């Protein structure tokens, strides 16, 4: 009898927790949808297209993988996204076997370039060490022993790692608490970071600011592929090229106004090629903002039709 009572209490507790969670999700969806509409971003309560975009941690683990509360827009002139990535794992054994739900807040920024980045990961712990090795990566030690003691670097291209993590960037990362808190990974054309927990705008803002601050410290010659080029094998399972340009204005996140064009301070990428008449502009770092001379016209401010709408096949993740 006591065992039956315990089972009933557990079932009731699970049902109540599920109802509470659904109500929280509805409130969050309403809040993020209103925020996105006000700031010119796009919000999707669920968007499975993001599940397969990345292969390194925390992706490609467990089962029941979903991308929820997806926000896509421009932050300080860069094309960015933030979302909750949720998956499940079985833990324990025997009678203690149970299903655990893991939630991460993921933020990413697109380099908007035609050539993928070499895989490079920087973090405090052994984030994805075995996985990166499967992709051809290896550990690398830099000239700064302080940096080596604080961070672990895994890359497929030593030259790219040395060029990106130059002495000034290493000094900045050692002094910035965000670098210790948020791991970084260059994957395909994106720079991505993540942290355990749900999506909230202040934390997403901090993560996106860190991504943009890092990208804006990359020297000009790196944007030009280091002169002789880098080793850029495509990470298995990711898109083969840059994502399609997004019909979004360059708005800031959480009320932060859009900043200067990419690379302000001498690291601006090469100028944008001319767009052919009637075709979308070739977005990449340094492209004129919407409404600026030579920039995109008002049509770019129209959000895309929802995935699955009549006549609209499901597109890849839309930046």
Order of alpha helices (4+ residues) and beta strands (2+ residues): alpha-beta-beta-beta-beta-beta-alpha-beta-alpha-beta-alpha-alpha-alpha-beta-beta-alpha-alpha
